[in-house]
Amino acid sequence: MLQPASNPPPQGAAEEGIGDLLHRLVEDGKAYARSEVAYVKTLGTEKVAELKAPVAFGIGALLFAHATFLAFCALIWVALAQAMNAALAGLLTVVILGAVAGLLGYLAYSKLPKSDPKGAAK
């Protein structure tokens, strides 16, 4: 914590030297820096505490979305297995899902910002 400035010396006392003033300035600067770091840590801790529940619910939602996707993949395989051989239906399911993954990967790649070979930003 910052300390209040000390009272100036009485008129009869010797004045502080430059070394004493610099020492006090450095100590005040250190105290100020420590208080700023403590303030930033407190802000960060509060923000993390606010985000704990939303992150937990988001991770749960992602797990259930993944389970839904796996059920959809099984549904495709079962639907194809009724129309043809089970092994062929599994292979066709892998090809279909691989094509969808490839398309989504290509779309993601095409949306990436292009980098300049010289590293200069435009």
N, C-alpha and C positions, 0 to 999 in steps of 0.2 A: 504494500500500500504506500501511497505517497505521503510523505510527512510534510506538515506545514513548514514554511520557511522560518528559520530561526530569527529572532529579533536582532536588529543591527546592534553592534557593540556600543556600549556607552561612549560618550565623547572622549573621555579620559583614557580609554583602553586603546591599545595598538590596533591598527587596521589589519585585516587579513591580507596575507600575501597572495600572489598570483598562484602559487602552488596549492595553497589551501582552497582558493576559489575553483581551480581546475579539478581538484580532488572532489570537492562538493558537487561540481557539475557532473563529473563522471558517475558519482554515486546516485545523483538524482536521475540521470539518464538510465542507469541500470534498474532503478526502482520503477521507472516509467515503463521500460521494456518488459520487466517481469509482470507488471499489472496488465499490460496489453496482451501478453501471451496467455495469462490466466483468463482474461476476458474472451479471447478467441476460443480457448479450450471450452469454456462454459457454453458459448454459443454452439460450438460443434456438438457437444454432449447433448444439448437440448434438441438440436435438429435430428440427431441419431435416435433419440428417445421418441420423437414424433413419428419417425419413419418405421419403427419396429413392426407395428401391427400391419400397416399397408404392405410391407415387404413380405411378411409371413403369409398374408392372404394372397398376394400375387404369386408366390411360389406354389401355394396350394392350387391356385387356379391353373398354373402351368402344368402341374402334375396331372390334374384331371383332364386338361386339354390333350395331353399326350395319351392318356388312357383312351380318350374318345377317338383319337386318330388311330390307335392300334385296333380298336373295335371296328372302325371303318375299314381298315385294311383286311381284317378277318371277314367282314361282310362282303367285300369284293371277291375274296377267294371263295367263299361259300356260294355266292351267286354264280360265279364262273364254274365251280365244281359241279353244279347241277346240270350245266349245259355240256360239259366235256369231262375228260379224264382229270382226276384230282391233281396229279402231278403237273399236268399241262396248265391247269387253272392256277396253280401256285406260281409257275414260271411266268405266266401271263400277268399275274398280279404284280410280281416283282418288276417286270418290264414297264407296266403302266405307272407304278409308283416311282420307279427310277426316272421315267420320262418327265413326270411332274416335278420331281426334285431337280432334274437338270434344267427344266424351263425356269423354275423359280431361282435357281442359282445363276442362270444367264441374266435374268432380269435384275437380280441384285448386283451382278458385276457391271451391267450396263449403266446402272445408276450411280456407280462410284465416281467421284470427281477425278478428272484426268490430271495427272501430275506432270509438271514441267520438267524436262530432263535436266535443266540447269538449276532447278530448285527455286527459281524466282516465282513469286506469286503474281498473278495478273490482277 
